[in-house]
Structures are given as structure tokens and as C-alpha cells.
Amino acid sequence: MTDIRTRFDGLRTAEHADPADLDALWSDLATVEVDEMLGAWRGGDFATGHVASAVLEKVRWHGKRFDSPLEAVPLVCRDENGELYSNLAAGGGGEASLWPVGFRGEVTATMVYDKLPVLDHFKKVDADTVMGIMNGKLATTFGIDDLYYFWLERDA
């Protein structure tokens, strides 16, 4: 059996990642506690063809930052000079918080956006890497019916 990290890396570098394979990986990952998410993270996504990927590329998404459970920055982006900033406009005008939330029968650390009906659920690949699934009323808000799969790694 292939280990979790090998499966994760294979899906992360694939030209196309099938959501069924991502769901299978997700089901094998360990849940994450809110305090394990604290800190700065850089991110990317899996090549599923999701519209959010193009949007995040356009706003120069770098990652997320969790200063405390009630102070989360969902869209840390780079400006024209390469400096990091919280892109409030792209995030619906707000930031976020972290909560333990049930998803697919498990409770795991989840980022709840302040001004959007959107949840980012996290599960652990290893101590410095998590997989995320964006879920919520995406169809109502953005016209998106499918889940968005992404990853975060601790930003040194």
C-alpha cells in the first residue's frame, strides 16, 4: 500500500487530479485540531479544473494565516511588489475564524469565512502539510457546484 505522503504528492503534481481520488485520500487522512492550524501557511491546489484555481491565480494567492482561532486570514496574496497582504476584496470583504466542525462524519479544524457562506475543512497529511476542501453555498455565491480541493504547507 502506498503511503499517505506519496499519494498526496502524486495527486498534487498530477496534470489532472480526479475528485474521486482526492476524496479517497481525504478519507484516509487524520483530522486536525484548531491549535495545530495556527501560524502562516502557503498554499496551492489540485488540478481538478475548478474555477477557483483561476481566480486565486489572478489575485496572486500565497496562502492563509491563522493568528488565533478568532483571527484567520483566508486570502494572503502578493501585491505588485511581492509583499504579502490580506486580500479582503477577494475574500468577500472579511476574514475568518477557526472552529472544530463536522464534515463527512468527522470533526476537524475548519475555517469559517466571516462574510461568505463558505467553509474550508482541513485534514493532516503530516505535521507541516494539510489538505483542504472548500465547501458551502458556493453555487449560490459563485455559481460553483463542485468542491474545491487544495493544500497548505507551513510557511517558514
Sequence and secondary structure as in RCSB ss.txt:
>XXXX:A:sequence
MTDIRTRFDGLRTAEHADPADLDALWSDLATVEVDEMLGAWRGGDFATGHVASAVLEKVRWHGKRFDSPLEAVPL
VCRDENGELYSNLAAGGGGEASLWPVGFRGEVTATMVYDKLPVLDHFKKVDADTVMGIMNGKLATTFGIDDLYYF
WLERDA
>XXXX:A:secstr
   HHHHHHHHHH SS  HHHHHHHHHHSEE  GGGG EEEEEEE SS  HHHHHHHHTTEEEEEEEETTEEEEE
EEE TTS EEE TTTTTT  EEEEEEEETTEEEEEEEESSSSEEEEEEEEETTEEEEEEEESHHHHHS  S EEE
EEEE  
